[in-house]
Amino acid sequence: MSLKAFHIVFVTASTLLAFGFGAWELNNYFVTGQTQSIVMGVGSLVAGIGLIVYGKAVLKKMKHISYL
């Protein structure tokens, strides 16, 4: 597995995890009203967006490397 393929798999899994955790924490905030939940939820959503930006930058930089 090349570095490019590893990055695609890892960044995709990390992005899904960040958005899933962010949604879970925001739902927890609406149920309990805890400030900690909204901070962690918004932080996770921001991290997910950052991971998407990072993934696009890596793919652009490694466009000449094969997936094998």
PyMOL Python script that loads the backbone (N, CA, C, O; Angstrom):
from pymol import cmd

cmd.read_pdbstr("""\
ATOM      1  N   MET A   1       0.855  -1.167   0.000  1.00  0.00           N
ATOM      2  CA  MET A   1       0.000   0.000   0.000  1.00  0.00           C
ATOM      3  C   MET A   1       0.905   1.235   0.000  1.00  0.00           C
ATOM      4  O   MET A   1       1.800   1.362   0.836  1.00  0.00           O
ATOM      5  N   SER A   2       0.665   2.116  -0.922  1.00  0.00           N
ATOM      6  CA  SER A   2       1.489   3.318  -1.028  1.00  0.00           C
ATOM      7  C   SER A   2       1.079   4.346   0.023  1.00  0.00           C
ATOM      8  O   SER A   2       0.035   4.230   0.667  1.00  0.00           O
ATOM      9  N   LEU A   3       1.924   5.341   0.172  1.00  0.00           N
ATOM     10  CA  LEU A   3       1.634   6.426   1.105  1.00  0.00           C
ATOM     11  C   LEU A   3       0.357   7.165   0.697  1.00  0.00           C
ATOM     12  O   LEU A   3      -0.418   7.601   1.549  1.00  0.00           O
ATOM     13  N   LYS A   4       0.150   7.298  -0.603  1.00  0.00           N
ATOM     14  CA  LYS A   4      -1.039   7.996  -1.101  1.00  0.00           C
ATOM     15  C   LYS A   4      -2.308   7.215  -0.747  1.00  0.00           C
ATOM     16  O   LYS A   4      -3.290   7.797  -0.287  1.00  0.00           O
ATOM     17  N   ALA A   5      -2.283   5.905  -0.961  1.00  0.00           N
ATOM     18  CA  ALA A   5      -3.453   5.081  -0.640  1.00  0.00           C
ATOM     19  C   ALA A   5      -3.708   5.072   0.867  1.00  0.00           C
ATOM     20  O   ALA A   5      -4.857   5.132   1.306  1.00  0.00           O
ATOM     21  N   PHE A   6      -2.630   4.997   1.659  1.00  0.00           N
ATOM     22  CA  PHE A   6      -2.782   5.034   3.108  1.00  0.00           C
ATOM     23  C   PHE A   6      -3.424   6.343   3.561  1.00  0.00           C
ATOM     24  O   PHE A   6      -4.305   6.343   4.420  1.00  0.00           O
ATOM     25  N   HIS A   7      -2.981   7.455   2.981  1.00  0.00           N
ATOM     26  CA  HIS A   7      -3.549   8.751   3.348  1.00  0.00           C
ATOM     27  C   HIS A   7      -5.033   8.826   2.997  1.00  0.00           C
ATOM     28  O   HIS A   7      -5.826   9.351   3.778  1.00  0.00           O
ATOM     29  N   ILE A   8      -5.406   8.317   1.858  1.00  0.00           N
ATOM     30  CA  ILE A   8      -6.820   8.350   1.474  1.00  0.00           C
ATOM     31  C   ILE A   8      -7.659   7.566   2.475  1.00  0.00           C
ATOM     32  O   ILE A   8      -8.688   8.054   2.942  1.00  0.00           O
ATOM     33  N   VAL A   9      -7.222   6.354   2.805  1.00  0.00           N
ATOM     34  CA  VAL A   9      -7.974   5.513   3.741  1.00  0.00           C
ATOM     35  C   VAL A   9      -8.005   6.148   5.132  1.00  0.00           C
ATOM     36  O   VAL A   9      -9.066   6.237   5.750  1.00  0.00           O
ATOM     37  N   PHE A  10      -6.851   6.586   5.623  1.00  0.00           N
ATOM     38  CA  PHE A  10      -6.764   7.115   6.979  1.00  0.00           C
ATOM     39  C   PHE A  10      -7.504   8.436   7.128  1.00  0.00           C
ATOM     40  O   PHE A  10      -8.199   8.641   8.123  1.00  0.00           O
ATOM     41  N   VAL A  11      -7.371   9.328   6.166  1.00  0.00           N
ATOM     42  CA  VAL A  11      -8.045  10.625   6.253  1.00  0.00           C
ATOM     43  C   VAL A  11      -9.559  10.446   6.119  1.00  0.00           C
ATOM     44  O   VAL A  11     -10.325  11.137   6.791  1.00  0.00           O
ATOM     45  N   THR A  12      -9.987   9.537   5.269  1.00  0.00           N
ATOM     46  CA  THR A  12     -11.425   9.267   5.137  1.00  0.00           C
ATOM     47  C   THR A  12     -12.003   8.717   6.437  1.00  0.00           C
ATOM     48  O   THR A  12     -13.051   9.173   6.894  1.00  0.00           O
ATOM     49  N   ALA A  13     -11.328   7.746   7.029  1.00  0.00           N
ATOM     50  CA  ALA A  13     -11.801   7.174   8.301  1.00  0.00           C
ATOM     51  C   ALA A  13     -11.792   8.228   9.411  1.00  0.00           C
ATOM     52  O   ALA A  13     -12.728   8.299  10.207  1.00  0.00           O
ATOM     53  N   SER A  14     -10.750   9.037   9.463  1.00  0.00           N
ATOM     54  CA  SER A  14     -10.659  10.076  10.488  1.00  0.00           C
ATOM     55  C   SER A  14     -11.740  11.136  10.318  1.00  0.00           C
ATOM     56  O   SER A  14     -12.301  11.620  11.300  1.00  0.00           O
ATOM     57  N   THR A  15     -12.029  11.493   9.077  1.00  0.00           N
ATOM     58  CA  THR A  15     -13.073  12.483   8.799  1.00  0.00           C
ATOM     59  C   THR A  15     -14.440  11.962   9.221  1.00  0.00           C
ATOM     60  O   THR A  15     -15.217  12.678   9.852  1.00  0.00           O
ATOM     61  N   LEU A  16     -14.731  10.714   8.871  1.00  0.00           N
ATOM     62  CA  LEU A  16     -16.011  10.124   9.268  1.00  0.00           C
ATOM     63  C   LEU A  16     -16.131  10.034  10.786  1.00  0.00           C
ATOM     64  O   LEU A  16     -17.199  10.282  11.345  1.00  0.00           O
ATOM     65  N   LEU A  17     -15.042   9.682  11.447  1.00  0.00           N
ATOM     66  CA  LEU A  17     -15.054   9.605  12.900  1.00  0.00           C
ATOM     67  C   LEU A  17     -15.271  10.984  13.525  1.00  0.00           C
ATOM     68  O   LEU A  17     -16.028  11.117  14.486  1.00  0.00           O
ATOM     69  N   ALA A  18     -14.614  11.999  12.988  1.00  0.00           N
ATOM     70  CA  ALA A  18     -14.762  13.358  13.530  1.00  0.00           C
ATOM     71  C   ALA A  18     -16.193  13.862  13.355  1.00  0.00           C
ATOM     72  O   ALA A  18     -16.767  14.426  14.286  1.00  0.00           O
ATOM     73  N   PHE A  19     -16.775  13.664  12.169  1.00  0.00           N
ATOM     74  CA  PHE A  19     -18.151  14.123  11.954  1.00  0.00           C
ATOM     75  C   PHE A  19     -19.145  13.310  12.780  1.00  0.00           C
ATOM     76  O   PHE A  19     -20.116  13.859  13.300  1.00  0.00           O
ATOM     77  N   GLY A  20     -18.909  12.019  12.899  1.00  0.00           N
ATOM     78  CA  GLY A  20     -19.792  11.177  13.717  1.00  0.00           C
ATOM     79  C   GLY A  20     -19.758  11.569  15.180  1.00  0.00           C
ATOM     80  O   GLY A  20     -20.799  11.671  15.829  1.00  0.00           O
ATOM     81  N   PHE A  21     -18.548  11.790  15.703  1.00  0.00           N
ATOM     82  CA  PHE A  21     -18.421  12.208  17.098  1.00  0.00           C
ATOM     83  C   PHE A  21     -19.012  13.592  17.306  1.00  0.00           C
ATOM     84  O   PHE A  21     -19.646  13.852  18.329  1.00  0.00           O
ATOM     85  N   GLY A  22     -18.806  14.485  16.337  1.00  0.00           N
ATOM     86  CA  GLY A  22     -19.367  15.828  16.445  1.00  0.00           C
ATOM     87  C   GLY A  22     -20.894  15.793  16.484  1.00  0.00           C
ATOM     88  O   GLY A  22     -21.513  16.499  17.280  1.00  0.00           O
ATOM     89  N   ALA A  23     -21.495  14.977  15.632  1.00  0.00           N
ATOM     90  CA  ALA A  23     -22.956  14.851  15.626  1.00  0.00           C
ATOM     91  C   ALA A  23     -23.454  14.245  16.938  1.00  0.00           C
ATOM     92  O   ALA A  23     -24.475  14.666  17.482  1.00  0.00           O
ATOM     93  N   TRP A  24     -22.721  13.254  17.434  1.00  0.00           N
ATOM     94  CA  TRP A  24     -23.106  12.616  18.692  1.00  0.00           C
ATOM     95  C   TRP A  24     -23.042  13.614  19.853  1.00  0.00           C
ATOM     96  O   TRP A  24     -23.941  13.651  20.693  1.00  0.00           O
ATOM     97  N   GLU A  25     -21.989  14.411  19.897  1.00  0.00           N
ATOM     98  CA  GLU A  25     -21.858  15.398  20.973  1.00  0.00           C
ATOM     99  C   GLU A  25     -22.906  16.512  20.851  1.00  0.00           C
ATOM    100  O   GLU A  25     -23.434  16.971  21.864  1.00  0.00           O
ATOM    101  N   LEU A  26     -23.211  16.948  19.633  1.00  0.00           N
ATOM    102  CA  LEU A  26     -24.249  17.968  19.487  1.00  0.00           C
ATOM    103  C   LEU A  26     -25.605  17.424  19.905  1.00  0.00           C
ATOM    104  O   LEU A  26     -26.394  18.136  20.525  1.00  0.00           O
ATOM    105  N   ASN A  27     -25.884  16.170  19.572  1.00  0.00           N
ATOM    106  CA  ASN A  27     -27.121  15.541  20.033  1.00  0.00           C
ATOM    107  C   ASN A  27     -27.132  15.458  21.558  1.00  0.00           C
ATOM    108  O   ASN A  27     -28.165  15.689  22.188  1.00  0.00           O
ATOM    109  N   ASN A  28     -26.003  15.134  22.140  1.00  0.00           N
ATOM    110  CA  ASN A  28     -25.891  15.078  23.598  1.00  0.00           C
ATOM    111  C   ASN A  28     -26.131  16.457  24.212  1.00  0.00           C
ATOM    112  O   ASN A  28     -26.737  16.564  25.278  1.00  0.00           O
ATOM    113  N   TYR A  29     -25.663  17.501  23.549  1.00  0.00           N
ATOM    114  CA  TYR A  29     -25.901  18.863  24.045  1.00  0.00           C
ATOM    115  C   TYR A  29     -27.390  19.191  24.047  1.00  0.00           C
ATOM    116  O   TYR A  29     -27.893  19.775  25.006  1.00  0.00           O
ATOM    117  N   PHE A  30     -28.097  18.819  22.982  1.00  0.00           N
ATOM    118  CA  PHE A  30     -29.524  19.132  22.912  1.00  0.00           C
ATOM    119  C   PHE A  30     -30.324  18.344  23.938  1.00  0.00           C
ATOM    120  O   PHE A  30     -31.392  18.786  24.361  1.00  0.00           O
ATOM    121  N   VAL A  31     -29.819  17.182  24.344  1.00  0.00           N
ATOM    122  CA  VAL A  31     -30.506  16.377  25.351  1.00  0.00           C
ATOM    123  C   VAL A  31     -30.186  16.868  26.762  1.00  0.00           C
ATOM    124  O   VAL A  31     -31.085  17.021  27.589  1.00  0.00           O
ATOM    125  N   THR A  32     -28.897  17.115  27.037  1.00  0.00           N
ATOM    126  CA  THR A  32     -28.494  17.443  28.410  1.00  0.00           C
ATOM    127  C   THR A  32     -28.250  18.930  28.646  1.00  0.00           C
ATOM    128  O   THR A  32     -28.405  19.407  29.770  1.00  0.00           O
ATOM    129  N   GLY A  33     -27.873  19.662  27.613  1.00  0.00           N
ATOM    130  CA  GLY A  33     -27.594  21.079  27.757  1.00  0.00           C
ATOM    131  C   GLY A  33     -26.223  21.393  28.338  1.00  0.00           C
ATOM    132  O   GLY A  33     -25.983  22.519  28.775  1.00  0.00           O
ATOM    133  N   GLN A  34     -25.324  20.424  28.352  1.00  0.00           N
ATOM    134  CA  GLN A  34     -23.985  20.643  28.898  1.00  0.00           C
ATOM    135  C   GLN A  34     -23.126  21.427  27.914  1.00  0.00           C
ATOM    136  O   GLN A  34     -23.086  21.131  26.720  1.00  0.00           O
ATOM    137  N   THR A  35     -22.446  22.426  28.442  1.00  0.00           N
ATOM    138  CA  THR A  35     -21.590  23.275  27.611  1.00  0.00           C
ATOM    139  C   THR A  35     -20.433  22.481  27.009  1.00  0.00           C
ATOM    140  O   THR A  35     -20.025  22.729  25.875  1.00  0.00           O
ATOM    141  N   GLN A  36     -19.917  21.538  27.766  1.00  0.00           N
ATOM    142  CA  GLN A  36     -18.804  20.718  27.296  1.00  0.00           C
ATOM    143  C   GLN A  36     -19.170  19.978  26.012  1.00  0.00           C
ATOM    144  O   GLN A  36     -18.326  19.824  25.129  1.00  0.00           O
ATOM    145  N   SER A  37     -20.391  19.528  25.898  1.00  0.00           N
ATOM    146  CA  SER A  37     -20.814  18.776  24.719  1.00  0.00           C
ATOM    147  C   SER A  37     -20.831  19.639  23.469  1.00  0.00           C
ATOM    148  O   SER A  37     -20.428  19.181  22.400  1.00  0.00           O
ATOM    149  N   ILE A  38     -21.289  20.875  23.582  1.00  0.00           N
ATOM    150  CA  ILE A  38     -21.319  21.729  22.389  1.00  0.00           C
ATOM    151  C   ILE A  38     -19.907  22.135  21.976  1.00  0.00           C
ATOM    152  O   ILE A  38     -19.623  22.264  20.785  1.00  0.00           O
ATOM    153  N   VAL A  39     -19.024  22.336  22.948  1.00  0.00           N
ATOM    154  CA  VAL A  39     -17.638  22.685  22.623  1.00  0.00           C
ATOM    155  C   VAL A  39     -16.964  21.526  21.900  1.00  0.00           C
ATOM    156  O   VAL A  39     -16.304  21.726  20.880  1.00  0.00           O
ATOM    157  N   MET A  40     -17.127  20.334  22.417  1.00  0.00           N
ATOM    158  CA  MET A  40     -16.517  19.167  21.781  1.00  0.00           C
ATOM    159  C   MET A  40     -17.161  18.856  20.440  1.00  0.00           C
ATOM    160  O   MET A  40     -16.475  18.436  19.508  1.00  0.00           O
ATOM    161  N   GLY A  41     -18.467  19.056  20.328  1.00  0.00           N
ATOM    162  CA  GLY A  41     -19.151  18.808  19.072  1.00  0.00           C
ATOM    163  C   GLY A  41     -18.716  19.755  17.969  1.00  0.00           C
ATOM    164  O   GLY A  41     -18.424  19.326  16.853  1.00  0.00           O
ATOM    165  N   VAL A  42     -18.672  21.026  18.275  1.00  0.00           N
ATOM    166  CA  VAL A  42     -18.239  22.012  17.281  1.00  0.00           C
ATOM    167  C   VAL A  42     -16.762  21.811  16.957  1.00  0.00           C
ATOM    168  O   VAL A  42     -16.358  21.930  15.800  1.00  0.00           O
ATOM    169  N   GLY A  43     -15.959  21.509  17.964  1.00  0.00           N
ATOM    170  CA  GLY A  43     -14.544  21.248  17.730  1.00  0.00           C
ATOM    171  C   GLY A  43     -14.322  20.058  16.810  1.00  0.00           C
ATOM    172  O   GLY A  43     -13.440  20.088  15.952  1.00  0.00           O
ATOM    173  N   SER A  44     -15.106  19.028  16.983  1.00  0.00           N
ATOM    174  CA  SER A  44     -14.988  17.852  16.127  1.00  0.00           C
ATOM    175  C   SER A  44     -15.429  18.159  14.700  1.00  0.00           C
ATOM    176  O   SER A  44     -14.825  17.665  13.748  1.00  0.00           O
ATOM    177  N   LEU A  45     -16.461  18.958  14.542  1.00  0.00           N
ATOM    178  CA  LEU A  45     -16.893  19.332  13.197  1.00  0.00           C
ATOM    179  C   LEU A  45     -15.840  20.186  12.498  1.00  0.00           C
ATOM    180  O   LEU A  45     -15.609  20.027  11.299  1.00  0.00           O
ATOM    181  N   VAL A  46     -15.208  21.080  13.233  1.00  0.00           N
ATOM    182  CA  VAL A  46     -14.117  21.886  12.681  1.00  0.00           C
ATOM    183  C   VAL A  46     -12.940  20.989  12.301  1.00  0.00           C
ATOM    184  O   VAL A  46     -12.316  21.185  11.258  1.00  0.00           O
ATOM    185  N   ALA A  47     -12.639  20.010  13.147  1.00  0.00           N
ATOM    186  CA  ALA A  47     -11.561  19.066  12.836  1.00  0.00           C
ATOM    187  C   ALA A  47     -11.888  18.262  11.578  1.00  0.00           C
ATOM    188  O   ALA A  47     -10.999  17.997  10.768  1.00  0.00           O
ATOM    189  N   GLY A  48     -13.144  17.875  11.407  1.00  0.00           N
ATOM    190  CA  GLY A  48     -13.552  17.155  10.200  1.00  0.00           C
ATOM    191  C   GLY A  48     -13.366  17.992   8.949  1.00  0.00           C
ATOM    192  O   GLY A  48     -12.923  17.486   7.917  1.00  0.00           O
ATOM    193  N   ILE A  49     -13.701  19.262   9.038  1.00  0.00           N
ATOM    194  CA  ILE A  49     -13.497  20.165   7.901  1.00  0.00           C
ATOM    195  C   ILE A  49     -12.007  20.329   7.625  1.00  0.00           C
ATOM    196  O   ILE A  49     -11.586  20.355   6.468  1.00  0.00           O
ATOM    197  N   GLY A  50     -11.212  20.440   8.683  1.00  0.00           N
ATOM    198  CA  GLY A  50      -9.766  20.538   8.525  1.00  0.00           C
ATOM    199  C   GLY A  50      -9.183  19.295   7.879  1.00  0.00           C
ATOM    200  O   GLY A  50      -8.260  19.395   7.071  1.00  0.00           O
ATOM    201  N   LEU A  51      -9.704  18.132   8.220  1.00  0.00           N
ATOM    202  CA  LEU A  51      -9.237  16.888   7.609  1.00  0.00           C
ATOM    203  C   LEU A  51      -9.580  16.826   6.122  1.00  0.00           C
ATOM    204  O   LEU A  51      -8.801  16.297   5.329  1.00  0.00           O
ATOM    205  N   ILE A  52     -10.727  17.356   5.743  1.00  0.00           N
ATOM    206  CA  ILE A  52     -11.082  17.396   4.324  1.00  0.00           C
ATOM    207  C   ILE A  52     -10.104  18.299   3.567  1.00  0.00           C
ATOM    208  O   ILE A  52      -9.631  17.936   2.489  1.00  0.00           O
ATOM    209  N   VAL A  53      -9.805  19.458   4.122  1.00  0.00           N
ATOM    210  CA  VAL A  53      -8.853  20.380   3.495  1.00  0.00           C
ATOM    211  C   VAL A  53      -7.482  19.722   3.388  1.00  0.00           C
ATOM    212  O   VAL A  53      -6.825  19.816   2.351  1.00  0.00           O
ATOM    213  N   TYR A  54      -7.047  19.053   4.464  1.00  0.00           N
ATOM    214  CA  TYR A  54      -5.765  18.359   4.457  1.00  0.00           C
ATOM    215  C   TYR A  54      -5.737  17.257   3.395  1.00  0.00           C
ATOM    216  O   TYR A  54      -4.757  17.117   2.663  1.00  0.00           O
ATOM    217  N   GLY A  55      -6.807  16.486   3.319  1.00  0.00           N
ATOM    218  CA  GLY A  55      -6.866  15.408   2.334  1.00  0.00           C
ATOM    219  C   GLY A  55      -6.776  15.921   0.910  1.00  0.00           C
ATOM    220  O   GLY A  55      -6.082  15.330   0.082  1.00  0.00           O
ATOM    221  N   LYS A  56      -7.461  17.003   0.616  1.00  0.00           N
ATOM    222  CA  LYS A  56      -7.378  17.591  -0.720  1.00  0.00           C
ATOM    223  C   LYS A  56      -5.973  18.091  -1.018  1.00  0.00           C
ATOM    224  O   LYS A  56      -5.480  17.929  -2.134  1.00  0.00           O
ATOM    225  N   ALA A  57      -5.325  18.694  -0.030  1.00  0.00           N
ATOM    226  CA  ALA A  57      -3.960  19.202  -0.233  1.00  0.00           C
ATOM    227  C   ALA A  57      -2.982  18.054  -0.480  1.00  0.00           C
ATOM    228  O   ALA A  57      -2.100  18.159  -1.331  1.00  0.00           O
ATOM    229  N   VAL A  58      -3.139  16.971   0.257  1.00  0.00           N
ATOM    230  CA  VAL A  58      -2.251  15.816   0.067  1.00  0.00           C
ATOM    231  C   VAL A  58      -2.463  15.206  -1.303  1.00  0.00           C
ATOM    232  O   VAL A  58      -1.494  14.874  -1.986  1.00  0.00           O
ATOM    233  N   LEU A  59      -3.711  15.051  -1.720  1.00  0.00           N
ATOM    234  CA  LEU A  59      -3.979  14.479  -3.045  1.00  0.00           C
ATOM    235  C   LEU A  59      -3.425  15.364  -4.155  1.00  0.00           C
ATOM    236  O   LEU A  59      -2.908  14.865  -5.154  1.00  0.00           O
ATOM    237  N   LYS A  60      -3.534  16.656  -3.980  1.00  0.00           N
ATOM    238  CA  LYS A  60      -3.003  17.575  -4.983  1.00  0.00           C
ATOM    239  C   LYS A  60      -1.475  17.482  -5.043  1.00  0.00           C
ATOM    240  O   LYS A  60      -0.885  17.501  -6.123  1.00  0.00           O
ATOM    241  N   LYS A  61      -0.845  17.380  -3.872  1.00  0.00           N
ATOM    242  CA  LYS A  61       0.605  17.313  -3.827  1.00  0.00           C
ATOM    243  C   LYS A  61       1.128  15.967  -4.358  1.00  0.00           C
ATOM    244  O   LYS A  61       2.208  15.916  -4.948  1.00  0.00           O
ATOM    245  N   MET A  62       0.380  14.896  -4.155  1.00  0.00           N
ATOM    246  CA  MET A  62       0.825  13.563  -4.566  1.00  0.00           C
ATOM    247  C   MET A  62       0.157  13.079  -5.840  1.00  0.00           C
ATOM    248  O   MET A  62       0.023  11.872  -6.038  1.00  0.00           O
ATOM    249  N   LYS A  63      -0.260  13.976  -6.697  1.00  0.00           N
ATOM    250  CA  LYS A  63      -0.983  13.559  -7.898  1.00  0.00           C
ATOM    251  C   LYS A  63      -0.131  12.746  -8.852  1.00  0.00           C
ATOM    252  O   LYS A  63      -0.677  11.996  -9.661  1.00  0.00           O
ATOM    253  N   HIS A  64       1.179  12.866  -8.787  1.00  0.00           N
ATOM    254  CA  HIS A  64       2.059  12.120  -9.675  1.00  0.00           C
ATOM    255  C   HIS A  64       2.426  10.737  -9.128  1.00  0.00           C
ATOM    256  O   HIS A  64       3.079   9.967  -9.832  1.00  0.00           O
ATOM    257  N   ILE A  65       2.026  10.394  -7.892  1.00  0.00           N
ATOM    258  CA  ILE A  65       2.319   9.100  -7.278  1.00  0.00           C
ATOM    259  C   ILE A  65       1.140   8.158  -7.506  1.00  0.00           C
ATOM    260  O   ILE A  65      -0.018   8.555  -7.373  1.00  0.00           O
ATOM    261  N   SER A  66       1.445   6.898  -7.853  1.00  0.00           N
ATOM    262  CA  SER A  66       0.372   5.924  -8.109  1.00  0.00           C
ATOM    263  C   SER A  66      -0.232   5.433  -6.792  1.00  0.00           C
ATOM    264  O   SER A  66       0.332   5.656  -5.721  1.00  0.00           O
ATOM    265  N   TYR A  67      -1.361   4.777  -6.879  1.00  0.00           N
ATOM    266  CA  TYR A  67      -2.054   4.254  -5.706  1.00  0.00           C
ATOM    267  C   TYR A  67      -1.509   2.927  -5.251  1.00  0.00           C
ATOM    268  O   TYR A  67      -1.871   2.463  -4.169  1.00  0.00           O
ATOM    269  N   LEU A  68      -0.650   2.293  -6.031  1.00  0.00           N
ATOM    270  CA  LEU A  68      -0.106   1.003  -5.662  1.00  0.00           C
ATOM    271  C   LEU A  68       1.086   1.206  -4.860  1.00  0.00           C
ATOM    272  O   LEU A  68       1.715   0.237  -4.434  1.00  0.00           O
TER     273      LEU A  68
END
""", "prot")
cmd.dss("prot")
cmd.show_as("cartoon", "prot")
cmd.util.cbc("prot")
cmd.orient("prot")
